[in-house]
Amino acid sequence: MESILDKLGAAVEFGKVNRNSPYPPQMKDQDGADELAREAIESGVNPTSILSEALVPAMDRVGQKFSENKIFVPQMLMSAKAMGAAMSHLKPFFQSGDVKTKGTFIIGTVKGDLHDIGKNLVAMMVEGGGWSIIDLGVDVNEDTFSQAVADNPGAVVGLSALLTTTMANMEVIVKKIKENHPGTRVLVGGAPLNDDFRAKIGADFYSPDPRGAVEYLKEIAA
Ligand code: B1M
C-alpha cells in the first residue's frame, strides 16, 4: 500500500498543492501536499523524515525531469508551491526550541536567483537553533546585505545560490561584506557549491545542508 510519505512525495512532484487545487487534472479530488503533510504530522511521522524522505527527494525528481525536458518552468513552479504548502506544517516544529538569544543570522538568496525553498529551510532550522532571523528574501544584492550587517553589528550572514550563473554574484557579495564589515562571518550553501568554491570566494564556511549550518552557528556561539 502507498504510504503517506509516498503520497506526499507524489503530490509535491506533480504539483498538487491542496485538495481544491484544479492542477494537475489527473489528481482531481485527491488530497494535496497541504492535507497530506498535516496528516503525516498528525499520525506521528517525524518532521525530519517528512522532509528527507518525501519532500526533498520529490524536488530532486522534479529537477531531474526538468533537466530531461520532461517538464517545464510552470510545472516546477507548481511543485515549489506544493512544497511550500507542506513546509508550512513543518515550520512550527523546526522553529520551536531555544529562546532566540544566540545572535542574529541574516540570510538571503543571492542576486539573480529566485530559488528560496532551501534558503527558507535553513532559516527555519537556524531559528529553531536559537538565532534571530533577518530574511532578506531572494535576488538580494551586495548593498542590501552590507546594509543589513551595518544595521545589525555582529550578525552572521548566510548566502544561498542554486544556479551556477549566480555563484559569481555570491563572490561579489562576500567581498563587499568583508570589505565594509571586516570580521563578519559568512556562511554559504546551495546545490552547486562546494568547499573549494567557498575558499575561493573568501567565505568562512560551506554547508551542504541546514544541519551543517546549525552546527557551525552553534560552534561560533559557544
Ligand atoms: Co530552478 N533550477 N530554475 N526553479 N529549480 C534548478 C536549481 C536546476 C538544478 C534544475 C535542473 O536543471 N535540473 C537548474 C539550475 C541549473 C544550474 O544552474 N546548474 C534550475 C534552472 C535552470 C532554473 C531556471 C533558469 C529555469 C528557466 O527559467 N529556464 C529558473 C531560474 C530563475 C532564477 O532564479 N532567476 C528556475 C526557476 C525555478 C522556479 C522558480 C520554477 C522554482 C523555484 C521556486 C522557489 O524556490 N520558490 C525552481 C525549482 C523548484 C527548482 C528545483 C527543481 C528544486 C529546487 C529546490 O527547491 N530544491 C531545482 C532542481 C533541484 O534542486 N533538484 C532547480 C529543494 C531544496 C530543499 O533544496 O534548494 O538545494 P535546495 O536547498 C538545499 C541545499 O542546497 C542546502 O540546504 C537545502 C536543504 O537541504 N542549502 C543551503 C541551500 N541554501 C543553503 C544555504 C546555506 C546552507 C545550505 O547556508 C546559508
Boltz pocket constraint, residues with backbone or C-beta under 6 A from the ligand:
constraints:
  - pocket:
      binder: B
      contacts: [[A, 55], [A, 56], [A, 59], [A, 60], [A, 61], [A, 62], [A, 63], [A, 64], [A, 66], [A, 67], [A, 73], [A, 74], [A, 76], [A, 77], [A, 79], [A, 80], [A, 107], [A, 112], [A, 113], [A, 114], [A, 115], [A, 116], [A, 117], [A, 118], [A, 119], [A, 121], [A, 122], [A, 157], [A, 158], [A, 159], [A, 160], [A, 161], [A, 162], [A, 163], [A, 164], [A, 165], [A, 187], [A, 188], [A, 189], [A, 190], [A, 191], [A, 192], [A, 207], [A, 208], [A, 209], [A, 210], [A, 213]]
      max_distance: 6.0
